[in-house]
Amino acid sequence: MKKHLLTCIFAAPLLLFAQQTYTWNTASGSWTDPLNWTPARSTPAVNDVLEFSANATVTDMPATESIGKLRLHNNAVVNLSTTVASIITIGHSTVAAPHFAVEAGAALSVTGNNAVALNMAADYSGQVWGSIDFYDGAHRLTAGSVASLLFKNGAIFTANTGFDGNAFGTTSLNSVVFEGGSQYINKAGGNPFGATAPNAVTIFNAASIYKYQRNGVGSSLAGRTFGHLYIDGNLNFSGIGSSRDCIIQNDLRLLSGFFSFKPNTNGSHTGNFNIYGNIICEGAAYIDIGSDNMPGAVQLLGTSQTIGSGGGTGAITIKNLTINNSSAQLDRDAAVTGILNMQHGIIQTSASALLTLGPTAGLQTCMHDYHHLSYTNMGCDNAYVEGPLQKLGLSNAGFAFPVGSDGKLRPVLLHNATGDFTAVYKRSDPYLDMGAAMGAGIHHVSHIEYWNISGTGSASVELTFYDPNSGGVTDMNALRVARYTGVQWADMHTSGSAGTPGSNGSITSGAINEFGSFTLAGSTAYPNNPLPILLTEWKAYPNRNSIVLQWTTPGETHSKGYVVEKSADGIRFEPISSFISATNIYPFNYQLTDKEPFYGNNYYRLRIINTDGDVSYSQTITVILPDSTAFIVYPNPAREKIFIKIPASSSISTLAVVNIGGSVVKWINTRNLTIVSVDILNLSPGLYYIKNIHGQSSLVVPFIKYNQ
């Protein structure tokens, strides 16, 4: 008898707090009516589990109530509305998580002017895979602990018509997380962040989407971090000033309307837009970012980014644009009206995707290697424009076009220029592209490069050279600027020169008012100035584990022979062949096989020795040789740390971090490891290589260290 009595005594508390599941059973009705639940919910308890498994409209809700769990599933579409403001507290220790659940296919809408608050207490959690819409009133869905309410892949929250305020409250920081593939659609109300920047109630992961789908003045973006930021309306941000950055971890995408961020005289926005994805414009949508009150910039800080993809037609105008990535490709015209700051990354443009610098626009760039020239801001080998660049509104002024190709800055400068000009560098043979006829005073022109300059004003043209990329300049007195007239290469006269033969420098023309194709030329008074000889063919291709190189010349009257040189970085070259004598037998064809190529990038050039001993160089060509045993370095670029992923089948045991000067700055032991973490925080910014000697071949993988 005593044993049974004790069992009853200890079982009573368990029965008192045992959870009960109630399922909604009617198409429309009151939350408080017991018969609308199965079983009948006559005595509500704090650990009740309430479920909706079919479409339902709840017409009335209690002023306050505590429950253990609220679950929508089985594609149920549920509408909550109430005649009085309602606060439902969700969560109980006897109920399994998640305590709030809207499963995939299910949808919850909260409507009416009387606010409904669904509040998860501290230490309880919620997950949303379906959709939630708030209409009309100041409804709330709050969580009491960090990362306790998760919007999963496919989930959509919409602050819909008439909604007011902050959907997730203002006090519980970092409690709501939109994971990759989830969306927040802003049609009404305030932003979801709640707290004053940089604090936030809501966190948006990199692959999540925040979509403005409204018109009017947008809320402040300063100090906010988004995944994808979508604009689907006419958004005007004015009068907003802050020193905090807006961080877009992925794409800035305009679906329609416009994104205008132009702080007016009420504020000065010194913060930046830091974008790690693409800038996308669809339809007639346009972007206009920046004003005189905004010294901050749009900063592209990702890897390979695009500006203007999406097939739209609207304008893209940015006051200050900073490029600090691997590359930025323009897919449509874009204009910079303030400062184009090129720190790292090649900007790829085209005739149909032109980058234009306005009349008051200027340049800030990384430091170049043209140490014989006195110019500061004209790009560098890691940051230049590959394709056409336009500069408007020059008025008796100078401008350096930071153009280049194939990993090399090849700038061209205008002096005392008046008018609008467009310049592009071509790593190609002007003989083949234009013609071979020489005008008075011109003996020959370069066979490997030229610049196209179009414009309607007047200027002096300064062409730069950088050996061996320019082929070898041995006598500055012989160097000329030549322009193709449509009939022949004409001497543009010389007004000045700078630099050192065999190194780098420039030659400047006299004042001209006709433009077109320009290249470096040799004077008839100095016919042996060794600008490159003509190669009708110079190519390389992989053949199993080797690389075959082939070249052909149209003639060898002045050629003594050749040496093939190779590089892992396109900068430092070493010979891989002995001297190859010119055959002087038609046809003038040559072939060499590199049996020990690098895994990854292989750069090749020909050193061409003339009969008088002068040396010139061919164009540099690149072959990429993949290898399954090669290692992978990520992230790249990196600031504090890199990771090296090594195939399990690899025999690599030691790697070296090598700087651009060829010196080892760090040794890495990789024996029996497949992923290695390497601290690079204390390295100086710049280009480095991870290198391993593997058999008779070198594996070389470059990476970039930057300071943010």
WONORDA-V65571 format. One record per residue. N is the residue number from 1. RES is the residue in one letter. SS is DSSP state (H for helix, E for strand, - for the rest). PSI is psi in radians with two decimals (999 if undefined). BURIAL is + if it has 9 or more other ideal C-beta (glycine too) atoms within 8 Angstrom, else -. Layout:
n=<N,N>
res=<RES,RES>
ss=<SS,SS>
psi=<PSI,PSI>
burial=<BURIAL,BURIAL>
This chain:
n=<1,2,3,4,5,6,7,8,9,10,11,12,13,14,15,16,17,18,19,20,21,22,23,24,25,26,27,28,29,30,31,32,33,34,35,36,37,38,39,40,41,42,43,44,45,46,47,48,49,50,51,52,53,54,55,56,57,58,59,60,61,62,63,64,65,66,67,68,69,70,71,72,73,74,75,76,77,78,79,80,81,82,83,84,85,86,87,88,89,90,91,92,93,94,95,96,97,98,99,100,101,102,103,104,105,106,107,108,109,110,111,112,113,114,115,116,117,118,119,120,121,122,123,124,125,126,127,128,129,130,131,132,133,134,135,136,137,138,139,140,141,142,143,144,145,146,147,148,149,150,151,152,153,154,155,156,157,158,159,160,161,162,163,164,165,166,167,168,169,170,171,172,173,174,175,176,177,178,179,180,181,182,183,184,185,186,187,188,189,190,191,192,193,194,195,196,197,198,199,200,201,202,203,204,205,206,207,208,209,210,211,212,213,214,215,216,217,218,219,220,221,222,223,224,225,226,227,228,229,230,231,232,233,234,235,236,237,238,239,240,241,242,243,244,245,246,247,248,249,250,251,252,253,254,255,256,257,258,259,260,261,262,263,264,265,266,267,268,269,270,271,272,273,274,275,276,277,278,279,280,281,282,283,284,285,286,287,288,289,290,291,292,293,294,295,296,297,298,299,300,301,302,303,304,305,306,307,308,309,310,311,312,313,314,315,316,317,318,319,320,321,322,323,324,325,326,327,328,329,330,331,332,333,334,335,336,337,338,339,340,341,342,343,344,345,346,347,348,349,350,351,352,353,354,355,356,357,358,359,360,361,362,363,364,365,366,367,368,369,370,371,372,373,374,375,376,377,378,379,380,381,382,383,384,385,386,387,388,389,390,391,392,393,394,395,396,397,398,399,400,401,402,403,404,405,406,407,408,409,410,411,412,413,414,415,416,417,418,419,420,421,422,423,424,425,426,427,428,429,430,431,432,433,434,435,436,437,438,439,440,441,442,443,444,445,446,447,448,449,450,451,452,453,454,455,456,457,458,459,460,461,462,463,464,465,466,467,468,469,470,471,472,473,474,475,476,477,478,479,480,481,482,483,484,485,486,487,488,489,490,491,492,493,494,495,496,497,498,499,500,501,502,503,504,505,506,507,508,509,510,511,512,513,514,515,516,517,518,519,520,521,522,523,524,525,526,527,528,529,530,531,532,533,534,535,536,537,538,539,540,541,542,543,544,545,546,547,548,549,550,551,552,553,554,555,556,557,558,559,560,561,562,563,564,565,566,567,568,569,570,571,572,573,574,575,576,577,578,579,580,581,582,583,584,585,586,587,588,589,590,591,592,593,594,595,596,597,598,599,600,601,602,603,604,605,606,607,608,609,610,611,612,613,614,615,616,617,618,619,620,621,622,623,624,625,626,627,628,629,630,631,632,633,634,635,636,637,638,639,640,641,642,643,644,645,646,647,648,649,650,651,652,653,654,655,656,657,658,659,660,661,662,663,664,665,666,667,668,669,670,671,672,673,674,675,676,677,678,679,680,681,682,683,684,685,686,687,688,689,690,691,692,693,694,695,696,697,698,699,700,701,702,703,704,705,706,707,708>
res=<M,K,K,H,L,L,T,C,I,F,A,A,P,L,L,L,F,A,Q,Q,T,Y,T,W,N,T,A,S,G,S,W,T,D,P,L,N,W,T,P,A,R,S,T,P,A,V,N,D,V,L,E,F,S,A,N,A,T,V,T,D,M,P,A,T,E,S,I,G,K,L,R,L,H,N,N,A,V,V,N,L,S,T,T,V,A,S,I,I,T,I,G,H,S,T,V,A,A,P,H,F,A,V,E,A,G,A,A,L,S,V,T,G,N,N,A,V,A,L,N,M,A,A,D,Y,S,G,Q,V,W,G,S,I,D,F,Y,D,G,A,H,R,L,T,A,G,S,V,A,S,L,L,F,K,N,G,A,I,F,T,A,N,T,G,F,D,G,N,A,F,G,T,T,S,L,N,S,V,V,F,E,G,G,S,Q,Y,I,N,K,A,G,G,N,P,F,G,A,T,A,P,N,A,V,T,I,F,N,A,A,S,I,Y,K,Y,Q,R,N,G,V,G,S,S,L,A,G,R,T,F,G,H,L,Y,I,D,G,N,L,N,F,S,G,I,G,S,S,R,D,C,I,I,Q,N,D,L,R,L,L,S,G,F,F,S,F,K,P,N,T,N,G,S,H,T,G,N,F,N,I,Y,G,N,I,I,C,E,G,A,A,Y,I,D,I,G,S,D,N,M,P,G,A,V,Q,L,L,G,T,S,Q,T,I,G,S,G,G,G,T,G,A,I,T,I,K,N,L,T,I,N,N,S,S,A,Q,L,D,R,D,A,A,V,T,G,I,L,N,M,Q,H,G,I,I,Q,T,S,A,S,A,L,L,T,L,G,P,T,A,G,L,Q,T,C,M,H,D,Y,H,H,L,S,Y,T,N,M,G,C,D,N,A,Y,V,E,G,P,L,Q,K,L,G,L,S,N,A,G,F,A,F,P,V,G,S,D,G,K,L,R,P,V,L,L,H,N,A,T,G,D,F,T,A,V,Y,K,R,S,D,P,Y,L,D,M,G,A,A,M,G,A,G,I,H,H,V,S,H,I,E,Y,W,N,I,S,G,T,G,S,A,S,V,E,L,T,F,Y,D,P,N,S,G,G,V,T,D,M,N,A,L,R,V,A,R,Y,T,G,V,Q,W,A,D,M,H,T,S,G,S,A,G,T,P,G,S,N,G,S,I,T,S,G,A,I,N,E,F,G,S,F,T,L,A,G,S,T,A,Y,P,N,N,P,L,P,I,L,L,T,E,W,K,A,Y,P,N,R,N,S,I,V,L,Q,W,T,T,P,G,E,T,H,S,K,G,Y,V,V,E,K,S,A,D,G,I,R,F,E,P,I,S,S,F,I,S,A,T,N,I,Y,P,F,N,Y,Q,L,T,D,K,E,P,F,Y,G,N,N,Y,Y,R,L,R,I,I,N,T,D,G,D,V,S,Y,S,Q,T,I,T,V,I,L,P,D,S,T,A,F,I,V,Y,P,N,P,A,R,E,K,I,F,I,K,I,P,A,S,S,S,I,S,T,L,A,V,V,N,I,G,G,S,V,V,K,W,I,N,T,R,N,L,T,I,V,S,V,D,I,L,N,L,S,P,G,L,Y,Y,I,K,N,I,H,G,Q,S,S,L,V,V,P,F,I,K,Y,N,Q>
ss=<-,H,H,H,H,H,H,H,H,H,H,H,H,H,H,H,H,-,-,-,E,E,E,E,-,-,-,E,E,E,-,-,-,H,H,H,E,E,-,-,-,-,-,-,-,-,-,-,E,E,E,E,-,-,-,E,E,E,E,E,-,-,-,E,E,E,E,-,E,E,E,E,-,-,-,-,E,E,E,E,-,-,-,-,-,E,E,E,E,E,-,-,-,-,-,-,-,-,-,E,E,E,-,-,-,-,E,E,E,E,-,-,-,-,-,E,E,E,E,E,-,-,-,-,-,E,E,E,-,-,E,E,E,E,-,-,-,-,-,E,E,E,-,-,-,-,-,-,E,E,E,-,-,-,-,E,E,E,E,-,-,-,-,-,-,-,-,-,-,-,-,-,-,-,-,E,E,E,-,-,-,-,E,E,E,E,-,-,-,-,-,-,-,-,-,-,-,-,-,-,-,E,E,E,-,-,-,-,E,E,E,E,-,-,-,E,E,-,-,-,-,-,-,-,E,E,-,E,E,E,E,E,E,E,E,E,E,-,-,-,-,-,-,-,-,E,E,E,-,-,-,E,E,E,E,E,E,E,E,E,E,-,-,-,-,-,-,-,-,-,-,-,E,E,E,-,-,-,E,E,E,-,-,-,-,E,E,E,E,-,-,-,-,-,-,-,-,E,E,E,-,-,-,E,E,E,E,E,E,-,-,-,-,-,-,E,E,E,-,-,E,E,E,E,E,E,E,E,E,E,-,-,-,E,E,E,-,-,E,E,E,E,E,E,E,E,E,E,-,E,-,-,E,-,E,E,E,-,-,-,-,E,E,E,E,-,-,-,-,-,-,-,-,-,-,-,-,-,-,E,-,-,E,-,E,E,-,-,E,E,E,E,E,E,E,E,E,E,E,E,E,-,E,E,E,-,-,E,E,-,-,E,E,E,E,E,E,E,E,E,E,E,E,E,E,E,-,-,-,H,H,H,H,-,-,-,-,E,-,-,-,E,E,E,E,-,-,-,-,E,E,E,E,E,E,-,-,E,E,E,E,E,E,E,E,E,-,-,-,-,-,-,-,-,-,H,H,H,E,E,E,E,E,E,-,-,-,-,E,E,E,-,-,E,E,E,E,E,E,-,-,-,-,E,E,E,E,E,E,E,E,E,-,-,-,E,E,E,E,E,E,E,E,H,H,H,-,-,-,-,-,-,-,-,-,-,E,E,E,E,E,E,E,-,-,E,E,E,E,E,E,E,E,-,-,-,-,-,E,E,E,E,E,E,E,E,E,-,-,-,-,-,-,E,E,-,-,-,-,E,E,-,-,-,-,-,-,E,E,E,E,E,E,E,-,-,-,-,E,E,E,E,E,E,E,E,E,E,E,E,-,-,-,-,E,E,E,-,-,-,E,E,E,E,E,-,-,-,-,-,-,E,E,E,-,-,-,E,-,-,E,E,E,E,E,-,-,-,-,-,-,-,-,E,E,E,E,E,E,-,-,-,-,E,E,E,E,E,E,-,-,-,-,-,E,E,E,E,E,-,-,-,-,-,-,E,E,E,E,E,E,E,E,E,-,-,E,E,E,E,E,E,E,E,E,-,-,->
psi=<-0.75,-0.66,-0.77,-0.63,-0.76,-0.66,-0.74,-0.68,-0.78,-0.45,-0.44,-0.80,-0.62,-0.70,-0.62,-0.67,0.16,2.30,2.66,2.33,2.23,2.32,2.23,2.38,0.21,2.76,-0.58,2.39,-3.13,2.42,-0.64,-0.10,2.01,-0.57,-0.16,0.00,2.61,2.13,3.02,2.24,1.28,-0.55,1.52,2.44,2.76,-0.24,0.37,2.47,2.04,2.24,2.50,2.05,0.10,2.89,2.43,2.63,2.08,2.03,-0.27,2.51,2.73,2.72,-0.72,2.57,2.58,2.32,2.90,-0.58,2.55,2.14,2.29,2.23,-3.08,0.64,0.45,2.39,1.99,2.34,2.22,2.31,2.79,2.67,-0.26,2.70,2.43,2.39,2.02,2.04,2.26,2.35,2.36,2.56,-0.37,-0.03,2.36,2.53,2.76,2.58,-0.32,2.18,2.18,1.80,2.91,2.29,-0.33,2.73,2.36,2.22,2.41,2.12,3.02,2.77,-0.33,2.13,2.41,2.19,2.14,1.84,2.09,2.19,2.92,2.49,0.11,2.75,2.83,2.66,2.41,2.13,-0.39,-2.42,2.62,2.33,2.31,2.18,2.73,-1.23,-2.97,1.10,2.75,2.59,1.86,2.73,2.59,-0.09,2.80,2.28,0.65,-0.20,1.98,2.22,2.00,3.04,2.14,-0.24,2.55,2.18,2.31,2.11,1.67,-3.03,2.23,-0.15,2.59,2.38,-2.81,2.04,-0.58,0.33,-3.00,0.03,-0.59,1.63,2.46,0.43,-0.39,2.28,2.17,1.93,3.04,2.30,-0.10,2.84,2.51,2.09,2.08,1.76,-0.32,2.97,-2.99,-3.07,2.88,-0.08,-0.51,-1.14,2.90,2.33,2.49,0.08,2.69,2.50,-0.63,2.38,2.32,2.02,2.91,-0.60,0.17,2.94,2.22,2.07,2.07,2.02,1.10,2.99,2.77,-2.77,2.17,2.76,2.86,2.37,-0.12,2.33,0.16,2.57,2.17,2.87,-1.69,2.39,1.99,2.47,2.11,1.04,-2.99,1.75,2.21,1.97,1.85,2.66,0.24,2.08,2.41,2.69,0.01,2.56,2.62,2.20,2.12,1.85,-0.30,-2.13,2.54,1.99,2.17,2.03,-0.58,2.97,-2.42,2.77,1.79,2.02,1.60,1.44,2.34,-2.85,-0.14,-0.21,2.74,2.03,1.79,-0.16,2.93,2.83,1.84,1.89,2.23,-0.07,-2.47,2.79,1.98,2.33,2.23,2.72,-2.38,0.23,2.52,2.81,2.35,1.77,2.17,2.54,-3.14,-0.34,0.22,1.49,-0.23,2.93,2.79,2.03,2.10,1.95,0.24,-2.45,-1.79,1.85,2.71,2.62,2.05,0.26,2.93,-0.13,0.27,3.13,-0.17,2.80,2.62,1.98,2.19,2.28,-1.07,2.17,2.19,2.26,2.04,1.18,-2.71,-0.81,2.69,2.05,2.21,2.24,0.00,2.98,2.49,2.57,2.44,2.21,-0.19,-1.76,2.21,1.92,1.90,1.78,-0.68,2.35,2.34,2.26,2.06,2.11,3.08,3.07,-0.54,-0.02,1.31,2.35,2.13,2.29,2.17,3.07,-0.59,0.10,2.58,-3.12,2.48,2.28,2.95,2.95,2.30,3.07,0.14,1.22,-0.19,-0.10,2.62,0.13,2.48,-0.95,1.56,0.47,-3.08,3.11,-0.37,-0.08,1.80,3.10,2.12,1.72,-3.04,2.51,2.29,2.43,2.17,2.68,0.53,2.38,1.64,0.83,2.94,2.69,2.38,2.12,2.00,1.17,2.83,-2.99,2.73,0.72,0.27,2.23,2.27,1.31,2.74,2.50,2.57,2.48,2.52,0.78,2.45,2.13,-2.93,2.37,2.60,2.31,2.54,2.45,2.38,2.07,1.38,3.03,1.94,-0.45,-0.82,-0.63,-0.55,-1.19,2.95,-0.02,2.32,2.35,-3.10,2.29,-0.14,2.10,-0.77,2.87,2.91,2.54,0.07,-0.15,2.68,2.99,2.40,2.16,2.09,2.54,2.90,0.06,-2.48,2.67,2.91,2.45,2.20,1.97,2.39,2.76,2.62,1.88,2.48,0.04,-0.57,0.01,-0.27,1.87,2.08,-0.24,1.90,-0.51,-0.44,-0.25,2.42,2.79,2.17,2.46,2.41,2.14,-0.07,-0.28,-0.71,2.95,2.03,2.52,2.18,0.21,2.74,2.22,-0.16,2.86,2.83,2.71,-3.03,2.27,2.45,-0.06,-1.75,2.81,-2.66,2.87,2.34,2.37,3.03,3.14,2.32,2.79,0.27,2.38,3.10,-2.28,2.25,2.53,2.90,2.46,2.81,2.45,2.62,-0.39,-0.28,1.21,-0.24,0.10,2.00,1.09,2.68,2.54,2.89,2.27,2.08,-0.31,2.35,1.82,2.86,2.57,2.60,2.53,1.66,-2.05,0.33,3.05,2.25,2.28,2.37,2.45,2.67,2.43,2.67,-0.24,2.81,0.70,-0.70,0.19,2.27,-0.66,-2.94,2.69,2.26,2.26,2.62,2.66,2.64,-0.30,-0.01,0.11,-0.98,2.05,2.54,2.54,2.46,0.08,2.77,3.13,2.23,1.93,2.50,2.35,-0.53,0.46,2.15,2.48,2.64,1.30,2.50,2.67,2.46,2.47,2.17,1.86,-0.09,1.09,2.84,2.64,2.17,-2.36,2.32,2.09,2.32,2.58,2.78,2.25,2.09,2.10,2.13,2.93,-0.44,0.09,-0.17,2.65,2.40,3.02,2.62,3.09,2.55,2.28,2.75,2.40,2.31,2.14,1.81,2.74,2.32,-0.34,-0.01,2.75,2.86,2.37,2.24,2.75,2.83,1.92,2.87,2.76,-0.83,-0.59,2.51,2.77,2.43,2.07,2.14,2.22,2.53,-0.47,-0.09,2.61,0.20,2.31,-0.44,2.34,2.76,2.45,2.08,2.34,3.10,-0.34,-0.02,0.05,2.45,2.16,-0.21,2.38,2.52,2.14,2.07,0.16,2.23,0.32,2.57,-0.37,2.22,2.30,2.29,2.15,2.11,0.19,-0.65,0.02,2.58,2.60,2.51,-2.95,2.32,2.96,2.43,2.16,2.47,2.43,1.95,1.77,-2.19,0.05,2.71,2.34,2.15,2.10,2.07,2.67,2.82,2.23,2.24,2.80,2.19,999>
burial=<-,-,-,-,-,-,-,-,-,-,-,-,-,-,-,-,-,-,+,+,-,+,+,+,-,-,-,-,+,+,+,-,-,-,-,+,+,-,-,-,+,-,-,-,-,-,+,+,+,+,+,+,-,-,-,+,+,+,-,+,+,-,-,-,+,-,+,+,+,+,+,+,+,-,-,+,+,+,+,+,+,+,-,-,+,+,+,+,+,+,+,+,-,-,+,-,-,-,+,+,+,+,+,-,-,+,+,+,+,+,+,+,-,+,+,+,+,+,+,+,+,-,-,+,+,+,+,+,+,+,+,+,+,+,+,-,+,-,+,+,+,+,+,+,+,-,+,+,+,+,+,+,-,+,+,+,+,+,+,+,-,-,+,-,-,+,+,+,+,-,-,+,+,+,+,+,+,+,+,+,+,+,+,+,+,+,+,+,+,-,+,+,+,+,+,-,+,-,-,+,+,+,+,+,+,-,+,+,+,+,+,+,-,+,-,-,-,+,-,+,+,+,+,+,-,+,+,+,+,+,+,+,+,-,+,+,+,+,-,+,+,+,-,+,+,+,+,+,+,+,+,+,+,+,+,+,+,+,+,+,+,+,+,+,-,-,+,-,+,+,+,+,+,+,+,+,+,+,+,+,+,+,+,-,+,+,+,+,+,+,-,-,+,+,-,+,+,+,+,+,+,+,-,-,+,+,+,+,+,+,-,+,-,+,-,+,+,+,+,+,+,+,+,+,+,+,+,+,+,+,+,+,+,+,+,+,+,+,+,+,+,+,+,+,+,+,+,+,+,+,-,-,+,+,+,+,+,+,-,-,+,+,+,-,+,+,-,+,-,+,-,+,+,-,+,-,+,+,+,+,+,+,+,+,+,+,+,+,+,+,+,+,-,+,-,-,-,-,+,+,+,+,+,+,+,+,-,+,+,+,+,+,+,+,+,+,+,+,+,+,+,+,+,+,+,+,+,+,+,+,+,-,+,+,-,-,-,+,+,-,-,+,+,-,+,+,+,+,+,+,+,+,+,-,+,-,+,+,+,+,+,+,+,+,+,+,+,+,+,+,+,+,+,+,+,+,-,+,+,+,+,+,+,+,+,-,-,+,+,+,+,+,-,+,-,-,+,-,+,-,+,-,-,+,+,+,+,+,+,-,+,+,-,-,-,+,+,+,+,+,+,+,+,-,-,+,+,+,+,+,+,+,+,+,+,-,-,+,-,+,-,+,-,-,-,+,+,+,+,+,+,+,+,-,-,+,-,-,+,-,+,+,+,+,+,+,+,+,+,+,-,-,+,-,+,-,+,-,-,+,-,+,-,-,-,-,-,+,-,+,-,+,+,+,-,-,+,+,+,+,+,+,+,+,+,+,+,+,+,+,-,-,-,+,+,+,+,+,+,+,+,+,+,-,+,-,-,-,+,+,+,-,+,-,-,+,+,+,+,-,+,+,+,+,+,+,+,-,-,-,-,+,-,+,+,+,+,+,+,-,-,-,-,-,-,-,-,+,-,+,-,-,-,-,-,+,-,+,-,+,-,-,+,-,-,+,+,+,+,+,+,+,-,+,-,-,+,+,+,+,+,+,+,+,+,+,-,->
